[in-house]
Amino acid sequence: MLELITIVDRLIAALRNGVNVMLVVALGLAALAWAVRTRRISPFSGVSRFVRANIDPRLASMESRVLRMGGTSASVPWWALLALFVVAVGVIFVLGFVRDTIVGVYYASRRGPTGYLGLALSWSLSVLQLALLVRVISSWVGGQFTSIVQLSVRMTEWFLGPLRRLLPPLGMMDLSPLVAWLIIGLLQSAVLPLR
């Protein structure tokens, strides 16, 4: 099991290095595409021909989405860079989650039933934090009627409702999600020794 953890650690480290290099290259290409699109580089130069032949075709699907949402053609390279960054961070996060899960199961198995109970409690609290995060983000960007958001509301309202009644009102600000996040964090640190 320790060998598997070591392999996953090496994979994550290599992926982080690769992502860093990829993002630096993508930043340079995005800057070139932006400069061509805003005509800071002559449209008749070799750089412009390179961008139109090699970079612009890869930005076509992103461009249609950005333009539908009211963006400009010049901003497409930056949106593509942001999307690439989010996907790369997401992949690294998922691998880190898998690694932490493997480590948690390994150490829980060494502690016996108490370890498994602590692991189950820790996972439950993590799912609750994730549902809380989905609920907060959906309140900022909309989409409260999607099934995922409705599930997150059902999972967190039992906890947020009483907190909302206990906390003093601060106008339009609802501090109950922040307080709930802190309470869940404290509970997780209390459960950590059980794992």
Buried (B, 14 or more C-beta within 10 A) or exposed (E): EEEEBEEBBEEBEEBBEEBEEBBEEBBEBBBBBBBBBEEEBEEEEEEBEBBBEEBBEEBEEBBEEBEEEEBEBBBBBBBBBEEBBEEBEEEBEEBBEEBBEBBBBBBBEEBEEEBBBBBBBBBBBBEBBEBBBBBBEBBEEEEEEEEEBEEBBEBBEEBBEEBBEEBEEEEEEBEBBBBBBEEBEEBBEEBEEBB
